[in-house]
Every structure is written in C-alpha cells, then in structure tokens.
C-alpha cells in the first residue's frame, strides 16, 4: 500500500481506470466500445481478486454511466465501502467553481452506497481560477462529502496554485492525474513531476499503456488496429513504428519474470520514481484487470529500470 499524497488514504500502486464503462455515450464512443453489465462485473471482480483496492471514474465518462456501472459492479462483488477507495472527477468545461457544490449530489447518488474518497477537478479549463475551485472543494471536504482533493491535467503552475490555496485551510493536495507512460514522459521535463515530488503530491498516471500499444499486441498483429474505435486507431497507428524497439525490450525483460510486455511497462511506471507515481490502467476484459493486478507481484531490477529509461528518453 502507498499513501495517497499526504492524506491517510492507502492505495495499491495499481488502481483500475473505469473510463471504458462509459457505455459509448457522447464522445466516448470514438474511444471505447460498449461493455455488457456482466463484463463490467467480471472486470471489477478480477481487479478485487488480484488485490487492487481503488477505482477511478469521472462525471464526463458517459455522463455518469461509468460511475453507476462501477458502483453496481462493486456491489455485485460484495465489496464493502471501507475496503475500497473511490476516485471521481468534476467536469469543469463550461462551468464555474459554483458548479462543484451544485453537482456533488449527483456524483454521490451515482456511486452510492460508496463514498467519494478522492474528488478531482478533471482539467484546468473552467471559467474559474484554481483557487476558487479549491475553496469549493475544501468546503465539500469539511462537510463530509469527500475525503481528499485532487486535480487532473494541471500543469506545474496550476498545481502549485491549487496546493497553495488548500494549504491555507490546512489541507493537502492529494494528487494530480496526468498522462504518463514510457511513450509519453513529458511530465518529467515540464516541471509537473518535480513539483509533485516537492509538494508530496501523488502522480496518478492515466493511459499508462498508451491505449494498449505497450502490450505489444498491435505490433504482433497490426490488423488489430483497424478494428479499434476511431480515436484509438489514429493514435496507435501513428506510434506503431516508433515504439517497435521499446516493445522488443519489454518482451525481453518480461521473459525474466514470466510476465507480459504490458506488465513490465506498468512496473517501470510504479517503481522508476519511487512511491511518487501510481497507475490506473483500464480493462475491457477480466484478464486485463487480472494482468494489471499481477504487476504488483514483482519489481524490475535497477538495471532493467535504467535500460527502459535510456531507451525512452526521446519521449520526455
């Protein structure tokens, strides 16, 4: 278990992202295919069985469909509120900070009977300043609606402003959820990772397998790319060739642990930066969640961590 920032909340280094539970609503259909209820239930059961204790969702994921699907699957699995950590996000697009207290009831309703442990501002693009958003978040925490406060897609300066405002209330900024993978290491060069370390903020890495590219399956069978929803098809198609050497290295290292290339890629993420980074891979099948949980059963050597670092520095 790791600390979620400077809070008392304990999370496993690997969580489960639930964006794929959006049921193809609105723009999400260009990214994920709809999943059946039975499949969603089986994914959550596999994650729990593997030792994963926390789950990330958001208002914008299918206009609450992901939140509802996650809650239903956890209930089906018999998970108690005190045994899981739930993270969700407020959608700031086209809104002001005043929307935060006005919409929290819907987040809680969708996720009931589970409490919201971590509530995050999904991105910095509202009509309000980060300070105003953090003030509303602090009031929610004081009222017992949430247990910790995080942000997502905030740059270093925005994260510092959010942290500074919460500090005036004696509260920590728990996390910043950002895109981070072996093929996208920008947070190492733009100040986000450095600032997070200094502030004691946990980095939550989303899209840590680069839409599945780091599993190696699309290199083994490029025809699979044609079957993907449009957005993923474009992204993966562009990066297929430039990532080939990385995939070969992942396969070589994976053989040392009877693991998969994707498991090695995730293992690098959660260990290369100490305890500062955790990851939330998604899963569209139960075996994906099972594989993700298996990442926590081994640790790459210092030499292997360094090899992958050297090989992917071009992506910083």
C-alpha positions as CSV (number, residue, x, y, z in Angstrom):
1,X,0.0,0.0,0.0
2,X,1.0,3.6,-0.6
3,X,-0.1,6.9,0.8
4,X,-2.3,9.0,-1.4
5,X,-0.3,12.2,-1.2
6,X,-0.2,13.5,2.4
7,X,-3.6,12.0,3.3
8,X,-4.3,9.0,5.4
9,X,-5.8,7.1,2.5
10,X,-4.0,4.0,1.5
11,X,-4.0,2.8,-2.1
12,X,-2.4,0.0,-4.1
13,X,0.3,1.1,-6.7
14,X,-2.1,-0.1,-9.4
15,X,-5.7,1.0,-9.5
16,X,-8.3,0.5,-12.2
17,X,-9.5,3.2,-14.5
18,X,-13.2,2.9,-15.4
19,X,-13.4,5.2,-18.4
20,X,-14.3,2.2,-20.5
21,X,-17.5,1.8,-18.5
22,X,-18.9,4.9,-20.4
23,X,-21.3,2.7,-22.5
24,X,-20.4,4.5,-25.7
25,X,-22.2,7.7,-24.6
26,X,-21.3,11.0,-26.4
27,X,-17.7,11.4,-27.5
28,X,-16.7,8.3,-25.6
29,X,-17.9,6.1,-28.4
30,X,-14.9,7.2,-30.5
31,X,-12.6,5.7,-27.8
32,X,-14.3,2.7,-26.2
33,X,-16.8,0.1,-27.3
34,X,-19.8,-0.5,-25.0
35,X,-19.3,-3.3,-22.4
36,X,-22.1,-5.5,-21.1
37,X,-23.0,-5.4,-17.5
38,X,-21.8,-9.0,-17.0
39,X,-18.4,-8.0,-18.5
40,X,-18.1,-4.9,-16.2
41,X,-18.9,-7.0,-13.2
42,X,-16.3,-9.6,-14.1
43,X,-13.7,-6.9,-14.7
44,X,-14.2,-5.4,-11.2
45,X,-14.3,-8.9,-9.6
46,X,-11.0,-9.7,-11.3
47,X,-9.4,-6.5,-10.0
48,X,-10.6,-7.1,-6.5
49,X,-9.4,-10.7,-6.6
50,X,-6.0,-9.5,-7.7
51,X,-5.6,-7.1,-4.8
52,X,-6.5,-3.8,-6.4
53,X,-8.2,-1.6,-3.9
54,X,-9.1,1.6,-5.8
55,X,-11.0,2.7,-8.8
56,X,-11.1,5.9,-10.8
57,X,-14.1,7.3,-12.7
58,X,-15.5,10.7,-13.7
59,X,-18.7,12.6,-14.4
60,X,-17.7,13.0,-18.0
61,X,-17.3,9.3,-18.6
62,X,-20.7,8.7,-20.2
63,X,-22.4,11.5,-18.3
64,X,-22.2,9.4,-15.1
65,X,-22.6,6.0,-16.8
66,X,-19.2,4.9,-15.6
67,X,-19.9,5.9,-12.0
68,X,-23.1,3.9,-12.0
69,X,-21.5,0.9,-13.7
70,X,-18.6,0.9,-11.2
71,X,-20.9,1.1,-8.2
72,X,-23.2,-1.7,-9.5
73,X,-20.1,-3.9,-10.2
74,X,-18.7,-3.3,-6.7
75,X,-22.0,-4.2,-5.1
76,X,-22.3,-7.3,-7.2
77,X,-18.8,-8.3,-6.0
78,X,-19.9,-7.7,-2.4
79,X,-17.2,-5.0,-1.8
80,X,-17.7,-3.0,1.4
81,X,-17.3,0.7,1.4
82,X,-14.4,0.6,3.9
83,X,-12.5,-1.9,1.7
84,X,-12.3,0.2,-1.5
85,X,-11.2,3.7,-2.4
86,X,-13.3,5.6,-5.0
87,X,-12.0,8.5,-7.0
88,X,-14.1,10.5,-9.4
89,X,-13.9,13.9,-11.1
90,X,-15.9,17.1,-11.5
91,X,-16.3,18.2,-15.1
92,X,-15.2,21.9,-15.4
93,X,-16.0,22.5,-19.0
94,X,-18.3,25.5,-19.5
95,X,-18.8,25.8,-15.7
96,X,-17.6,27.9,-12.8
97,X,-16.5,26.7,-9.4
98,X,-20.0,27.3,-8.1
99,X,-21.0,24.1,-10.0
100,X,-18.9,22.0,-7.7
101,X,-21.3,22.0,-4.7
102,X,-24.3,22.0,-7.0
103,X,-23.4,18.7,-8.7
104,X,-21.8,16.7,-5.9
105,X,-25.2,15.2,-5.0
106,X,-25.3,13.5,-8.4
107,X,-21.8,12.1,-8.1
108,X,-22.7,10.7,-4.7
109,X,-26.0,9.4,-6.0
110,X,-24.3,7.6,-8.9
111,X,-21.7,6.0,-6.7
112,X,-23.9,5.1,-3.7
113,X,-23.6,3.2,-1.4
114,X,-19.8,4.0,-1.8
115,X,-18.4,7.2,-0.5
116,X,-16.2,9.5,-2.6
117,X,-12.7,9.2,-1.2
118,X,-10.9,11.4,-3.8
119,X,-12.6,14.2,-5.7
120,X,-10.7,15.7,-8.6
121,X,-11.0,18.7,-10.9
122,X,-10.9,17.0,-14.3
123,X,-8.9,19.7,-16.1
124,X,-8.0,23.4,-15.7
125,X,-10.5,24.7,-18.2
126,X,-13.4,26.0,-16.2
127,X,-14.4,29.7,-16.1
128,X,-12.9,29.9,-12.5
129,X,-9.4,30.2,-11.0
130,X,-7.9,27.1,-9.4
131,X,-8.1,29.0,-6.1
132,X,-11.9,29.3,-6.3
133,X,-12.2,25.6,-7.2
134,X,-10.1,24.6,-4.3
135,X,-12.2,26.7,-1.9
136,X,-15.3,24.9,-3.0
137,X,-13.5,21.5,-2.7
138,X,-12.4,22.4,0.8
139,X,-15.9,23.2,1.8
140,X,-17.1,19.8,0.5
141,X,-14.4,18.0,2.5
142,X,-15.3,20.0,5.6
143,X,-18.9,18.9,5.1
144,X,-18.0,15.2,4.8
145,X,-19.0,14.8,1.1
146,X,-15.5,13.8,0.1
147,X,-12.3,12.7,1.9
148,X,-9.5,14.1,-0.2
149,X,-8.9,16.6,-3.0
150,X,-7.1,16.2,-6.3
151,X,-6.6,17.7,-9.7
152,X,-6.1,16.3,-13.2
153,X,-4.2,17.6,-16.2
154,X,-2.9,20.6,-14.2
155,X,0.5,21.9,-15.2
156,X,3.1,22.7,-12.6
157,X,2.0,26.3,-12.0
158,X,-1.7,25.4,-11.8
159,X,-0.8,22.6,-9.4
160,X,1.2,24.9,-7.2
161,X,-1.7,27.4,-7.1
162,X,-4.2,24.6,-6.1
163,X,-1.8,23.4,-3.4
164,X,-1.2,26.9,-2.1
165,X,-4.9,27.6,-1.7
166,X,-5.6,24.3,0.1
167,X,-2.7,24.9,2.4
168,X,-4.4,28.0,3.8
169,X,-7.1,25.6,5.0
170,X,-4.5,23.2,6.4
171,X,-5.4,20.7,3.7
172,X,-3.1,18.8,1.3
173,X,-3.5,18.5,-2.4
174,X,-3.5,14.7,-2.7
175,X,-2.9,14.1,-6.4
176,X,-2.5,15.2,-9.9
177,X,-3.8,12.8,-12.5
178,X,-1.9,13.2,-15.8
179,X,-1.0,11.2,-18.9
180,X,2.2,9.3,-18.3
181,X,3.8,6.3,-19.9
182,X,7.0,5.0,-21.3
183,X,6.0,6.6,-24.6
184,X,4.9,9.9,-23.0
185,X,7.3,11.2,-20.4
186,X,6.6,14.9,-20.8
187,X,5.8,15.4,-17.0
188,X,9.5,14.7,-16.4
189,X,10.6,17.7,-18.4
190,X,7.8,20.2,-17.9
191,X,8.1,20.5,-14.1
192,X,5.0,18.5,-13.1
193,X,6.8,15.5,-11.7
194,X,9.4,17.6,-9.9
195,X,6.8,19.9,-8.3
196,X,4.7,16.9,-7.3
197,X,7.7,15.4,-5.5
198,X,8.4,18.6,-3.7
199,X,4.8,19.1,-2.6
200,X,4.2,15.4,-1.6
201,X,1.5,15.1,-4.3
202,X,0.9,11.7,-5.8
203,X,1.0,11.4,-9.6
204,X,-1.8,9.3,-10.9
205,X,-0.7,8.0,-14.4
206,X,-3.6,7.6,-16.8
207,X,-3.3,5.9,-20.2
208,X,-0.2,4.2,-18.8
209,X,-0.2,1.5,-21.6
210,X,-0.7,4.1,-24.3
211,X,-4.1,2.9,-25.4
212,X,-2.8,-0.7,-25.3
213,X,0.2,-0.1,-27.6
214,X,2.6,-1.1,-24.8
215,X,1.1,-4.5,-24.6
216,X,2.7,-5.4,-27.9
217,X,-0.4,-6.9,-29.4
218,X,-0.7,-4.3,-32.1
219,X,2.9,-4.9,-33.1
220,X,2.3,-8.7,-33.2
221,X,-0.9,-8.2,-35.3
222,X,-1.1,-4.8,-36.9
223,X,-4.5,-5.7,-38.4
224,X,-6.0,-5.3,-34.9
225,X,-5.5,-1.5,-35.3
226,X,-8.2,-1.4,-38.0
227,X,-10.8,-2.8,-35.5
228,X,-10.3,0.0,-32.9
229,X,-12.6,3.0,-32.4
230,X,-11.5,6.0,-34.4
231,X,-9.6,8.0,-31.8
232,X,-7.5,5.0,-30.6
233,X,-7.0,3.8,-34.2
234,X,-5.4,7.1,-35.1
235,X,-3.2,7.4,-32.0
236,X,-1.9,3.9,-32.1
237,X,-1.4,3.9,-35.9
238,X,0.9,7.0,-35.6
239,X,3.1,5.5,-32.9
240,X,3.3,1.9,-34.1
241,X,6.7,2.2,-35.9
242,X,8.5,4.5,-33.4
243,X,7.6,2.2,-30.5
244,X,8.9,-1.1,-32.0
245,X,12.3,-1.0,-30.2
246,X,10.6,-0.4,-26.9
247,X,8.3,-3.3,-27.4
248,X,11.2,-5.6,-28.1
249,X,12.9,-4.6,-24.9
250,X,9.7,-5.1,-22.9
251,X,9.4,-8.6,-24.3
252,X,13.0,-9.4,-23.4
253,X,12.6,-8.2,-19.9
254,X,9.1,-9.8,-19.5
255,X,10.7,-13.2,-20.1
256,X,12.7,-12.8,-16.9
257,X,9.5,-12.7,-14.8
258,X,7.1,-14.8,-16.8
259,X,5.2,-11.5,-17.3
260,X,3.8,-9.7,-20.3
261,X,5.2,-6.6,-22.0
262,X,2.4,-4.5,-20.6
263,X,3.1,-5.7,-17.1
264,X,6.7,-4.6,-17.5
265,X,5.7,-1.2,-18.8
266,X,3.4,-0.7,-15.8
267,X,6.1,-2.0,-13.4
268,X,8.5,0.6,-14.6
269,X,6.0,3.4,-14.0
270,X,5.3,2.5,-10.4
271,X,8.9,1.9,-9.4
272,X,11.1,4.2,-11.5
273,X,10.1,7.3,-9.5
274,X,9.9,5.6,-6.1
275,X,6.5,5.8,-4.5
276,X,5.5,9.1,-6.2
277,X,3.7,7.5,-9.1
278,X,0.7,5.1,-9.2
279,X,-1.1,4.0,-12.4
280,X,-4.7,3.3,-13.4
281,X,-4.8,1.1,-16.5
282,X,-8.2,0.4,-17.9
283,X,-9.6,-3.0,-18.7
284,X,-12.2,-4.1,-21.3
285,X,-11.9,-7.8,-20.3
286,X,-11.4,-9.5,-17.0
287,X,-8.0,-10.8,-18.0
288,X,-6.8,-7.2,-18.5
289,X,-7.6,-6.4,-14.8
290,X,-6.0,-9.7,-13.7
291,X,-2.8,-8.8,-15.7
292,X,-2.7,-5.3,-14.2
293,X,-3.0,-6.7,-10.6
294,X,-0.2,-9.1,-11.4
295,X,2.1,-6.1,-11.9
296,X,2.3,-5.7,-8.1
297,X,3.8,-9.2,-7.7
298,X,7.3,-8.4,-8.9
299,X,9.8,-5.5,-9.2
300,X,12.2,-4.7,-12.1
301,X,15.9,-4.6,-11.2
302,X,17.7,-1.3,-11.2
303,X,19.4,-2.3,-14.4
304,X,16.1,-3.0,-16.1
305,X,14.6,0.3,-14.9
306,X,17.6,2.1,-16.2
307,X,17.5,0.3,-19.6
308,X,13.9,1.3,-20.2
309,X,14.7,4.8,-19.1
310,X,17.5,5.2,-21.6
311,X,15.5,3.6,-24.4
312,X,12.5,6.0,-24.0
313,X,14.2,9.3,-23.1
314,X,13.2,10.6,-26.6
315,X,9.6,10.7,-25.3
316,X,10.3,13.2,-22.5
